[in-house]
Amino acid sequence: MANKNVRTRFAPSPTGFMHIGNLRTALYEFLVAKSQQGTFILRIEDTDQQRYVEGAVDTIYNTLKVAGISHDEGPDIGGEYGPYVQSERLKMYLPYAEKLIAEGKAYRCFCTKERLDSLKDEETPGGGYDRHCRDLPQEEIDRLLSEGVPYVIRQKMPLEGSTTFTDAVFGDITVENTELQDQILIKTDGFPTYNFANVIDDHTMNITHVVRGCEYLSSTPKYNLLYEAFGWEIPTYIHLPLIMGKDADGNVSKLSKRHGATGFEDLLTEGYLPQAIINYIAFLGWCPKDTQEVFTMEQLQQVFSIDGISKSPAIFDYDKLEWFNGEYIRAMNIQQFTAIAMPYFKQAIKEKDLDWEKVAAILHQRVTKLTQIPDMIEFLGVQPQYDKELFVNKKSKTNLENSPAMLQAVIDMLTALPLWDSLSIHDGLIELAKTLEVKNGTVMWPARIAASGKTVTPGGAVEILDILGREEALRRLQGGIDKLKQ
């Protein structure tokens, strides 16, 4: 494979949403190819019609697009190795299986389901099937065919010895051939099995590197024996470590919905950015050669290497993902952040049209998930009910006695302010505190409480008053005085 152009493929089944494990596989296949100036192919494996989910193909396309994983060949853009949808390739599989029959490497199995079921409780060689039809006389085969008896096509697996394959991550792995069943290649309905179609497709599409989860390690000898039966070159295998999740008690198990969102779309819904998700997923089983953590997709393509993939299971850490998300948000300029935050602004504030860039500015350094935004700014739309005890603050030296006077002084100053902007409001409040000979906080705290009705806000009194505008700000400040008089 060293002299070949690297070709990898992502071959999902359209069975629903894109799980984190599937997305990581797609990402690593993409990076294996692109880090070596290779080609990344998308192939849809849709022959399992019982598991087919309407709309799942669109989900695959949309997920890859949003994630920034672009394919060079595929059903939607074509390529010289098409078709790229498995159901459109059905006619090609049977001739390959019949070729193996003709060469004595496969056979027709006429065993009924009832007979196969009866073997499940018995000790039989080959992992469950007793190879009853493996050496049927030709006359018997001809008779059964003439009678139209249904059959599957099975591969003749070696009866002794062992099969060894080399994985780029896990090294040499050996399996005793006695553990291998005579695997089915073509089912009674004429459809290929997953393993058989996979090998045929990978070979005919000239795939050089097969990237998949380590749960497929045990199946790899079956793939290799098919490659050997046809006399084909075996691809480079790259098996990825498991992705684990940790529950509230610290127990670790394979990642599932009980640990939190496990689908790409679910994570987007929870307020994570696609770039942050992809950056984090890249680290679920791979480490760069230095300590850098934040990478663009272009940078990942430059630094990714197969030897950085780990054997050890990776734990999906939602706190770490949130850290990545915060880093990506802070790296945006205010205009970019305003654009992605706008749906969340509108979710929280439906009736008003505020200066959204000013709103974004008070959130930019504080938000780590976009879904945090509505709760943080809801008070800008509708002032919440609050208790007058909030005006009491020892650090700012405010209490129920001096707060009314502070608020009235603020109202008077703001009413006379010729220009309403944050700088004018800031300078006016600072000058007011100086005139009254009090701490800045003694003026700022009552103004902040009256304007927001909250002790914790993104931005202080100056920013909040500026965003609210003169009329609404003065109305709320007067409301604070009225509350204190009650």
N, C-alpha and C positions, 0 to 999 in steps of 0.2 A: 504493500500500500504506500510505501515511502515515495514512490515516483508518480503516484496518481494524484490528480486534483481531488482534494477532499470534497466529498459530497455527503451531507447528512440529510435526514428527513424527520419531520414531525408528522406522525400518522395517527391522529386522534380518531376515536369513534364518536359519532354524533349522538351521545347518550345523555346530554344535559349540560350543566354549567361547567366552567373550567376550574377544576380544583387546583390548589397551590402546587401539588405534586406534578400535575400535568403541565402547568405553566413553567415550572422549573425545568422540566425535561425539554420543553420547547426552547427555553432560553439557553440552556447549555448546548443543545444541538445547534442553535443559531451561532453561539459564540465559538464552539469547536470549529465550525466551518469558517466563520468570518475572521477568526484569529489566524487562520492559515490561508487566507484569500480563497476560500472554497465557496461552494454553492449550497444553499439551504432550500430544501424542498418541502412543500406542504402536500400531504396525501391524505385523503379522507377514506377511512376504513369503515364502510357502511354495510358490510355483508350480513351483520347480525341484525336482521330486521326486527326481531323481537325486542331489542333494546333501543331501537331508533327512537329519538325524541324530536318531534316537530320543532323546527326553529333552532335546533342545536348547531347546525352547520353555520348559520348566521352568527351564533354566539362565538364560534371558533374564529371566524373571520374578524369579528368586531374586537374580540379580546386581543388577538395578535396585533391588530392595527393600533388600538389604544396603548398597548404595552410597548409599541415601537419595535416589534419583532417582524421584520418584513421578509417574505419568502421570494426566492428567485424563480421558482417554478411552482405551479399549482393549478388547481381546477379553474381558478378565475383568471389566470394570466397565461396558462398553457406552458409549453416547453417541449423539447424534443423527445421526452420519455413518457409522454402521456398515453392514455388518459390518466388523470390523477385522482379519480374516484374509483374505489375498488369495485363497486357494483357495475361499473362500465368496462371492467377488465375480465368479467366472468368467463368469457369464452377461451381465455388463454390458459387457465389453470389445468383443466382436464387433460389436454395433450401432454403436459409435463408429467402428470401422474401416470398416464398410459405409457409414456416412454420408460418410466421406472419399472412398470409391469413387464414390458417387453424385454428389459434387461435383467429381469429376475430380482429386482430390488424392491418391489412392492407387489401386492396381491389384492384380489377382491375378497372381501369378507362378507359372507351371506348370513352371518349369525343374527338371529332375531333379538329384539330388545328383551324379550322374556328370558332367552338363554343367557344374555349378557348380565341381566339382573341376578340370575341364579348363581353367577360366579362371584358376586360381591362378597359373599360370606365365606368363600373358600380361599385357601392358600394357592394361588396360581402364579406361575412365573410371568414376568413381564408387567408387573404392577397391576394385575387385575384381569387381564385377558389371557386366556390359555392358548392362544395362537391356533385355534381349532382349524381355521381355513388357510393357514399359511402354506401347507403342502398338499392341498386338494389335488387329486388327479385331474388332468385336463378335461377328460370326458365328463367328470362331475361338474366342473366349472361350466362347460358348454351346455350341459343339461339345465343347470340352474339359470343360466343366461337366457336360454330358449324359453324357459317357463316364466321369464320376467320377474324372477325373485329379486327384491331390492338388495343392494349391496353398498358397502363403503369400500374405499380403497385405503389400505394400510401400508405403511412402510415396513420393510423387513429390517428390524433392528438387529445388531450383532448379539449373539447369544452368550458370548464370553468376552473376557478382556475388559478394558475400560476406555473411556473417552476423556481426553484432557483438552481444555481450552484455556487460553490466556486472556485475562481481562486487564484493561489498562489501569484499573483502580485496584482490583482485588487480587491480581496476579494469577498464577496457575491454579486451576480448579479441576479436580478429577472426579468422575462419576463412574461407578461400576455399571457396565452395560446390562447386567442382570436386573438393575433397578428400572430400566427403561422399557416402557410398553411399546408394542408395535403401533405407533401413533397413526391416527386416522388423517389422511390427506384430503380426501374428497368424501363428503357426507352423502347420505342416500338421496338427498334432494339435488345433488349435483354441485352444491356450493362447496367451496374449499374451506377447510378449517383455518382458524386464525394463523396458526404457526406456518402452515403450508403457503398460504397466500402471502404472508409476510416475507418469507424467504424468496419466493418467486418475484414479488414486487421489488424487493431490495436489490436482487441481482439484475433484473431487467432495467432498473433505474440507475444501475451503476453506483449504488450506495457504498461508500468506503468505510464509514464509521456509524455504528449503531449505538445510540445513547438511550438508556432506559433505566428504570428503577431496579434496585438490587433484588426485588421480589421475583424478577425474571431470571436470576442466575441459574436456578435449577432447570429452567427450560432450554438453556443455551446449548447443552449437548445435543438436544433434538434438532436444533437449527443446524448445528455443525455437521451432523450426520447426513442431513439433506444436502448441504453444500458439497460434502464429499461424494455423496451418491451421484450427483450431477457432474462432479469434477470441476466445481467452481471454486474460485478464490474466496476464502472466508474473510469477512470484514473485520475491522478492529472493533472490539466490544468495549463499551464504557458504561459500567453499571454504577448508578448513583446511590448514595446512602439513603436510608429511610429519613423521612421528616417526622419528628415526634412533637407531641404537645405536652404541656405541663398543666395539671389542674391546680385548683386553689390550695390543695394539700401538698403540692409538690410532687405528686405522682406523675411519672412519665409514661406515656403510651403513644401509639401511632396517632398522628394528628387526625382529629375528627371534629365534628361540629360542637361536641361538648366542650372543646377547648376555646371556641370562639368562631369567628368567620373563617371559612376555609376556601371560599371561592373568590376569584378575582373581582367579580362584580359586587360581591358582598363587601369586600374591603373598600372598594370605591364608594359604596353607599355609606360606609362608616366614616368617610371623610379622609381617606388616605389618597395621596396622589399616585398616579400610575408609575411615574419615574421613581418614587420612593419605594413602592412595592417591588419593582423590578430590581432596584439596587439592593434591597434587603434580600430578596429571593436568591440573588447571585451568591450571597454569602451562606446559603443553606447547603453546605457541603463543599464549599470552595474557599480558598484563602489566597489573596494576592501575595506577592513576594515581599511587600513592605507593609507598613501599618496604615496606609490610606484606606478609608472606608467609603467615602462618597465618590461615586464614579458615574459619569454620564454613560449612555449606551455606547457612544463612540470610544470612550476610554476603556470600557470593558472589553470591547473587541480588540483593543491593542494589548491589554495586559493579561487576558484570560489564557490559561494553559492547562492542559489535561493533568499534568503532574501536580497541580494545586488542588485537585479533587480529593476529598477525604473518604476513608472507609467508614469512619465513625458516624453514627446517626446525628442529624442536626435537630436542634430543638427550636421550634418556632416561638419566638419571644415577641409578644405584642408590644411590650414596652420598648424594645429595641426598634421595632418597626415605627413606632410613634416618634422615637428620636430621629430616625432617618427622615420622617415626614416633616418634622419641625425644621430640620436642616434645609430641606428643599424649599419650604415656605419662606424661610428667612433669606434664602439666596435670591428670591424674586425681587424685582423692583415693585414699587407701590402700584403701578399701572397693571402689571401682571397679576399681582395678588388681588387687586380689586376685581379683575375680570373673573378669576376662578371663585372668588368669594361671593359674587353678586347673587347667585341663587339662594345662598344662605342669608344674605342681607334681606332679600325680598321675602324669605320665609318668616323672618322675625318681625319685619316692619313692612306691613302691606299698604298702609294708608298714607305714608309720607314719602317724600322724595328728598333725601338728605344729600349732603356732599359726601358721596360714597368713598372718595379717595381719603377724605379726612377720617371717616370711620375705619377704613382699611389701615390708616397710619397708626391708630391706637391699638389695633389688633395684631399687626404684623409680627412683632417680636414676642407675642404672648401665645399665639395659636399653635398647637401642634397637630390638631385634627380639624378639618373644616366643619365637622358637625358640632364643634364647641361654639361656633360663632353665634347661632341664634340665642342661646341662653346668655351669652356675654353682652349682647347689645339690645336685647328686648326692651330694656328700660328706656332706650332712646325713642322708641315708638310709643309706649304706654308706661307712664310712671307707676311703679308698683306701690301698693299700700305699705307703709312703713311706720315704725314706732318712733316717737319723738326722742326716746332714750338713745337713738343712734347719734344724736347731736353731742352726746357726752363722750369726750375723748381726752384722756389725761395727758397724752403726749402733746396734743395740740392746745391743751389748756382751754378746752371749750366745755361748756355745761349748759343746762337749761336756762340759766339766768343771763349769760352773756351772748348766747347765740342769736336771739331776736335782734339785738342791737347790731351785731356783726352783719346779719342778713340785710337789715335795712340800709346799712352803710354800703353794702355791696350793690343793692338795688339802685341806690342813688348814684353811685359811681358809674354803673353800667348804663343807666338811663341817659346819662350825660355823655357817654362815650361817642365821639364822632364817627369812628370807624369800628365795625364789628369784625374782628379777626383775632386769632389766637395771640398774636404778639401784643395787640392793644389791650386785650383782656388780661394777659399776664402782667404787663407793666402796670396796668391800673390797679390790680389786686395787690401787687407788691408795694406800690406807692401808698395804697390805702392802709396796709398793715404798718407801714412806716409812720404815716400820719397819726394813726391811732395808738402808736407805740406798743404794738403787740407782735407776737410771733406771726410769721407768714401763715403757719398752720391754723392759727386762731381765726383767720379770715377764710382760708381755703376750705377747712373742714366743714363748717356749716354750709358753705356754698355747694360743696360736693354732695353732701347728704340731701339738701333740699332739691338739687338739680336731678339727682339720680334715684334717691330713695334706697341707696345701697352703700355698704361700707367698703365693698370691694368692686372696683370697676376697671375696665381697660382704659387707661387715661385718667388724669386727675380733673380737678374742677375746671381748669382753663380749657382743656380739650373738650370736655362735655358741654360747657356753656357755649363754646364756639360752634359745635356741631348742632346743638339745639336751635340756635338762632336767637336773636334778641327777644322776640315776642314770647316764644315758648320758655326761654330761660327765665325771663322776668316773672312770667306767670307761675313757674314752679318755685322760684325763690319766695314770692309772696305767699304761696301755699305753705311753705315751710314756716313763715312767721305765724300764719293763721293756726297751724298745727301746734306750735309752741305756746300759743295763747290759750289753748283749750285746757 
